[in-house]
Amino acid sequence: MTPTVVLSVAGTDSGGAAGLAADLTTFAAHGTHGALVVTAVTAQDTTGVHAIHVPPYDVVAGQLEAVLDDLPVAAAKTGMLGSPETVRLVAERLGHLLLVVDPVLVATSGAVLGNEAVRAAYVDHLLPVATVITPNLDEARALLGCDGAPDQLAAKLAALGPAVVLTGGLEWGPEPTASDAATGLVCTDWLALPGEEPLPLSHPALPTTNDHGTGCTFSAALAALLARGLPIPAAIRRAAAYTSSQLALSRRWDLGRGRGPIAHLTPLHHRHEETP
């Protein structure tokens, strides 16, 4: 059977943990064909981002047109976009699709990956046409230019038009039972749909330093599952479960001198190719 096509518009990670490397392997793990548009080339490893090159706008636009002219793209996801012009291009050319926006503005290492012009372009052009956005707490604060509780920030972002999954909040749970949550650590994401009250989505956290690329993996899984027909809430749950399974797979790895990569291995018994 011909696979569904999912497009990633994102940057490279020379360490292979995040960005396009994470997206394409995650698309494949979900039985979809991944196409790509390179928006930035980074010199990056587990310790941080050391250099960034943003290709000329016409090169980015040419890649996007080549994909759209030739392949039946069912859904797209974005990562690091690099410039306000690229943010606007994505909004104009992909806003009619199922579109997952991972607003990559600040790296885990603290490196700034998008300036004020990029942030404004997200808010004014891309978020209103996105299907779902998947910021972490720092990215939500950066987008809105304010602080606040995670549920409040999620609601403010949803008011701009998209569904919102604000990821990564940690807290101590009262009754941990799973072996991986023996410390009592719980991860709470917030789901906010436009016009509805935000809902907490809690699950046991996996204590690990091998988590580089987690956000990319979650948003790529979400895009693939939406492309295959799952409704947003079900796709979010499945994407979160897949991401947790990959964190569990890599949690004891010893790769790199910093925060190691989330697993992108897909042996047969780890494939997620079940029909929705």
KOLMIVO-942035 format. One record per residue: y, z, x negated of N, C-alpha, C in turn. Coordinates in steps of 0.02 Angstrom, whole numbers, plus 32768, in hexadecimal, padded with zeros to 4 digits. Layout:
REM KOLMIVO-942035
YZXYZXYZX;...
***
This chain:
REM KOLMIVO-942035
7FC480007FD5800080008000803E80007FD4;806F7FD77FE580AD7FD57FBF80D280177FC5;80E680367F8D810680787F91814E80737FA9;816580AA7FC581AC80B17FD781D580B67F97;821180997F98823D80997F5E827380CE7F65;827980F77F3182AE812A7F2E82D7811E7EEF;831881217EF5834681127EBE836581527EA3;836681597E61838B818F7E4083C781727E1C;8401818F7E2A843F817D7E08845381BB7DE0;844781BA7D9F844D81F87D79845181E97D2E;8455821F7D07845982197CBF841682257C9E;841382177C5D83D682237C3783D882697C18;839D82827C08839682C07BE2836682B07BA9;837E82AF7B6C8354829C7B34831A82CB7B28;831E83087B4482E783377B4082B2832D7B75;82BE83007BA4828C82EE7BD6828383207C0E;82B083517C1582A683857C4782CA83787C89;8306835C7C85833083557CC08345830D7CC9;837483017CF7838F82BF7D01835A828C7D16;8362824F7CFD833682197D1282ED82257D01;82DF82487CCA829A82577CB8827982817CEE;829D82B47D06828282DF7D3B827B82B77D7C;82AD828F7D8C82AD826B7DCC8273823A7DD1;826982127D9E823681DD7DA281F081FB7DA5;81E3822F7D7E81A0824E7D818194826F7DC4;81C9828D7DE081C282AE7E2281B8827A7E59;81DD82437E5681D1820D7E87818881F67E85;816F81EB7E48812A81D47E4180F882077E5C;810582477E5080D8827B7E6980D5827D7EB4;810882627ED5810982607F1E80F8821B7F3A;80D981F17F1080C081B27F2880F5817E7F36;813081847F17816681537F22817681307EE1;819480F57EE781A980CF7EAC81F180E07E9C;81FE80F37E5E824281067E4A826780CD7E29;82A380C07E4282D380937E21830B80BF7E05;833380A37DD8836580CE7DB783A580A97DA6;83DA80D07DA4841B80BB7D8A843280EF7D58;843E80DB7D1A8453810A7CE6849E81127CE7;84B5814E7CF684FD815C7CFA851881807CBE;84EC819D7C95850181C17C5984C681C67C2A;84D481C67BEA84A181D17BB784B482117B92;848782427B92849782817B71846B828D7B35;848882AC7B02846282C97ACB845583117AE0;841983207AF6840A835F7B1883C583787B03;83C083B97AFD837F83D87AF0837C84197B17;834B84437B07834384817B2D837A84B37B20;83A284A87AEC83D884D77ADD841B84C37AFC;842284857B12846184727B31846F84287B2C;84AB84157B4484C383D07B4284F283C97B06;84E1839B7AD8850683957A998536835A7A98;852983277AC0855682ED7AC4854882C77B04;857C82A67B1E8575827F7B5B8597823B7B52;857482067B64859281C37B66858E81A97BAD;85C781957BC985CA81787C0C85D0812D7C05;85A081067C1E85A380BD7C1985E080A27C3E;85F680667C2C862E80477C51861D803F7C9B;865080437CC4864680407D0C862180017D22;86317FC87D0386107F8A7D1985C67F897D09;85B17FAE7CD5856A7FB47CC685467FDE7CFA;856680157D0E854A803F7D43854580187D84;857D7FF77D96857E7FD17DD5854B7F987DD3;85427F787D9985127F427D9384CA7F597D9D;84BA7F937D8284777FAF7D8D846B7FBB7DD7;849C7FD97DF884957FEA7E3E848C7FAB7E68;84B37F787E5B84AE7F3A7E82846A7F187E76;84527F1B7E3784117EFC7E2883D97F1C7E50;83DA7F5E7E5683A77F817E7C83AD7F717EC6;83E97F777EE183F27F6D7F2983E67F257F3F;83F47EF67F1383E97EB07F25839F7E9D7F25;83757EC57F0483307EB07EFA82FC7EDD7F1A;830A7F1D7F2282D77F4D7F3982EC7F6D7F7A;82BC7F7C7FA682CB7F9C7FE782D07FE87FDE;83097FFE7FC7831480457FBA8316806C7FFC;82E9809D800282E680C5803F83108104803B;8319811E7FFF8340815B7FF68359815B7FAE;838D81837FA283A981897F5F83BB81D17F52;83BE81E27F1283D782247EFF8405821B7EC3;843582477EBD846382437E85845E82827E5B;846B82797E1A847282B07DEC84B682AD7DCC;84B882AF7D8A84F782AA7D67851482647D71;855282607D8A857082207D9985A5820A7D66;85C282397D4285EA82287D07863382187D11;864581F97D49868B81E57D53869B81E27D9D;86DA81EB7DAF86EC81E77DF686E181A17E13;86E7816D7DE986DC81297E00869281207E15;8665813D7DEE861E81387DFF860E81607E3E;862E819A7E46862481C17E83863881987EC0;867181777EBD8688814E7EF5865A81127F00;864280F37ECA861480BB7ED085D580CF7EF5;85B981087EE2857C81207F028588812C7F4D;85C1814A7F5D85D181577FA385D581167FCB;85F480E47FAD85FD80A47FD085BC807D7FD8;8591807E7FA4855680537FA5851780757FBF;851680B87FBC84D980DB7FD084E2810A800B;851E810D8026852C813B805D8507812C809D;84EC80EF80A384C680DD80E0847D80F180DB;8466810680A08420811880968415816380A0;83D6817780A283C681BE809883DC81CE8051;840A81FD804A842A82098009842B82537FF9;840982657FC3840882AA7FAB843682AF7F6F;846782DB7F73849882E37F3E848D83257F1B;847983217EDC8476835C7EB184B6835B7E88;84E883837E9A852A837D7E7A852B839D7E35;851483777E04850E83917DC0855383937DA0;857183CE7DA085B483D87D8485B384077D49;858484367D48858084687D128537846E7CFE;852984657CBD84E4846C7CA484D184B67CA0;849084C37C9E847885087C98849585297C5A;84A085027C2584BC851D7BE78506852D7BED;852585177C24856D85217C2D859784E47C1E;857884AF7C04859C84727BF585B884537C35;85F8843E7C32861984207C6C860783D67C6E;85EA83C07CA685D2837C7CAD85FB83537CDF;863083717CF9865B834D7D27869F836F7D2A;86D583497D21871783667D208734836B7D67;8773837D7D6D879283887DAE879483477DD7;879F830E7DB687A082CF7DDB875B82BF7DF8;872682CF7DD386E282C57DED86D682F47E28;86E983337E2186E083637E588704834B7E97;874283347E908768831E7ECA874782E17EEA;872B82B47EC2870A82797EDD86CC828C7F05;86A782BE7EED866E82D77F13868482EE7F58;86B783197F5986CD83387F9886E983047FC8;871182D67FAD873482A77FD88709826C7FEE;86DA82577FC486B682197FD1866A82217FDA;864A82477FAE860182477FAD85E282797FDD;85FA82B67FDE85DC82E8800985DE82D58053;861482B7806C861582A580B385E1827280C8;85C6824980998594821780AB854E822B8095;8546826480748505827A805C84DB82948096;8499828B8090846B82A880C1846082F280B3;84518302807584478347805E8466834F801A;84868388800D849C83987FC9847883D77FB2;846C83DC7F70844384127F56846584377F1D;84A084537F2884C284767EF184A284BA7EE3;84A884D17EA4849B85177E9784DC853D7EA3;84DB857E7E97851685A77EA7855385927E7E;854A85857E3E858285717E14859F852E7E2B;857384FF7E3E858B84BE7E5485AF84C37E97;859784EE7EC485B984F87F0485FF85147EF9;860485447ECD864685607EBD8674852C7E9F;865985027E72868184CF7E538699849B7E86;866D84877EB3868084557EE586B7846E7F12;86B284AD7F2786E284C97F57871E84E87F36;871A84F67EF6875285157ED3875E855D7EE8;8729857F7EFE873185C47F1386EF85E97F0B;86F3862B7F0E86B886557F0C86A486677F52;866C868B7F59865686A17F9A860B86AC7F9A;85F286CA7FD085AB86D47FD7858886917FDF;854A868C7FC88526864B7FCC8524862D8012;8518865680458515863A80898559861F809F;858F8642808B85D2862A809D85E285E8807A;85D085E3803B85DC85A5801685B4856C8033;857585798046854C85458064856B852C80A5;8584855A80CE85A28547810E85E1851D8103;8609852F80D18647850980C3863684C280AC;860284BB808485EE8478806E85D2844F80A7;85AA846F80D3858F844B810D85C68433813B;85FE8456813D863684418167865383FE8150;864383E98112865A83A980F9862E836F8111;85F4837F812F85CA834B814B8580834D813B;856C836080FE8524835D80EE84FF839C8101;84BC83968105849383D28103849683EE80BC;8490842F80B5849984508074845D847D8066;84418476802A841184A88011843084C57FD2;844A85027FD9846785247F9F842F854C7F7E;841F85397F4083E185517F2183EC85897EEF;83B785B17EE683B285DB7EAB83C986227EAE;83DC863C7EE883F286827EEA83B886B27EDF;83C086E47EB3838C87147EA4839E87597EBE;836C877B7ED8837687C07EEF833487E57EEB;833788277EF382FA884E7EF082DD88557F36;829E88417F3D827C88457F7D825C88897F86;825788A27FC4823D88E57FD081F288EC7FC9;81CC88B87FD9818388BF7FD9816188837FB9;8168887B7F78814788427F5880FB88487F5C;80DA88127F6C809188147F71807087E07F45;808E87A77F3B807087737F11807087897EC8;803D87747EA4803887897E5D8073876F7E34;808C87357E4580C4871A7E1F8106873C7E31;810687657E64814387897E77813C87D37E6C;811287E67E3B8104882D7E2F814388537E1D;817588317E0281B388537DF281DD88607E30;81CC88437E6781F3884A7EA4822C88197EA8;822E87E87E7B826587B97E7A825A87827EAF;828D87777ED9828987467F0F82C187147F05;82B286D57F1282E486A07F1082F8868E7F57;8338868F7F658351867E7FA8837F86427FA4;8369860B7FC2839485D17FCB83B485D68010;83EA85B1801B840B85B1805C840F856A8077;83F6856180B483F9852180D684308523810A;845F84F68104849584F18135849884AA8150;848E84A481928495846481B484D9846281D5;84FA842981D7853D842681F5853D8443823C;856B847182488572848E828A854384C6829B;851884DA826A84E7850F827684F085488244;84D78583825684DB85BC822984AB85B181EE;84C085C381B1849385BD8177845585E9817F;841D85D0816683DE85F4816983C586038123;83AD864181168391865080D4834A863680CF;833A8619809582F78601808782DF86278049;82B8865B805482A38687801D825B86798009;824E867F7FC8820B86777FAE8206869D7F6C;81C986B27F5881C286D67F1981DB86AD7EDE;820186CD7EB3821986AA7E7781E386AB7E41;81E6867A7E1581B886767DDD81DF86857D9D;81DA86C17D8281FF86D17D4581E886A47D0C;8214867A7CF38203864C7CBD824486347C9C;823F86257C5D827786057C3A826C85BA7C34;823485A17C4E8226855A7C4E823B853B7C91;827C85367C9A829685207CDB82CA84E97CD5;82D184CC7C99830284967C9182EB84597CB8;831584407CE5830384077D1082ED841A7D55;82F1845C7D6682DA84727DA8830284537DE0;834584527DDA836E84367E0F836283EC7E19;835A83C77DE3834C83807DE8830983747E0B;82D7839C7DF8829583957E14829583A37E5F;82B783D87E7482BA83E87EBB82DD83B17EE2;8316839A7ECB833B83677EF1831683247EF1;82F383147EBB82CC82D67EBA829182DA7EEA;827083137EEC8239831C7F1B825383177F63;828C83347F7082AA83327FB282B982EA7FC6;82D682C37F9982E5827D7FA882A682557FB7;827282607F908233823C7F9B8213824E7FDE;8216828E7FEF81F882A4802E821F828B806A;8261828A8065828A826D809A827C822280A2;827482008069826581B8806B822381AB808E;81F581DA808981B481D180A881B181EB80EF;81EB81FE810B81EF820B815281F182538168;81F08284813A81F382CA814F823982DB8168;823E8305819C8280831F81AF829B834E817A;82DC8359817C82FC837F814682DD83C4813B;82D483EF816E82B88432815F8273842F8140;824884048159820483FF813D820683E380F6;823183B380EA8237839680A6825083CB8075;827E83F5808B82988429805F8260845B804D;8239846F807E8202849E807081CF84808040;81BE8440804B818D8420802081A984167FDA;81E884037FD5820683FA7F938209843C7F6C;821984727F8F821B84B47F6F81D684C97F58;81A284BC7F81815E84CE7F6E814784A57F31;815884657F308146843B7EF6816984557EB7;81A984657EBC81CE847D7E8281B084BE7E68;819E84EB7E96817F852A7E81813C851E7E5D;811684ED7E7680D684DF7E5580DF84C47E0F;8115849D7E05812284827DC2813C84B97D93;816384E77DAD817985207D85813D854B7D70;810F85557D9E80D3857C7D8E80AA855A7D58;80A985177D59808184F27D29809E84F97CE2;80E184FC7CDC810084FD7C9A811885427C83;810D85757CAB812D85B57C9D811985D47C5A;80DE85C47C4080C785E07C0180C885AD7BC8;80E785747BD280ED85437B9D811A855D7B65;8113853F7B2B813E85507AF2815B850F7AD6;818E84F67AF781AE84B77AE381F984C37AD8;821284B27A9D825984B77A90826F84FD7A7D;82AF85017A6782CC85407A5082F585627A86;82FF85417ABF8328855E7AF4830185647B34;832085537B6C82FE85557BAD82D285177BB2;829185237BB3826184EC7BB2826184C47BF3;823E848B7BF3823D845F7C2E820E84777C65;8222846B7CA381F384707CDB81BF84397CD1;818284467CE8814C84167CDE815783D67D07;814A839E7CE68149835E7D0A8105833D7D03;80D283647CF0808E834A7CEE807583407D35;804F830A7D40803282FF7D827FE982EC7D7C;7FBE831A7D647F77830C7D667F6083027DAE;7F2682E47DB67F1082D17DFA7F11830B7E2A;7EFD83477E137EF9837F7E417F3E839E7E50;7F7283847E2E7FB6839C7E3D7FDF83687E64;7FC2832E7E717FE982FA7E937FFB830F7EDA;803682FB7EEF804E830A7F33805682C87F58;801F82AB7F6B802182687F8A8009826A7FD2;800582A77FEE7FEE82AB8032801E82888062;8003826D8097802D824B80C88052827E80F3;8094827580FD80BA82A58127809A82AC816C;
***
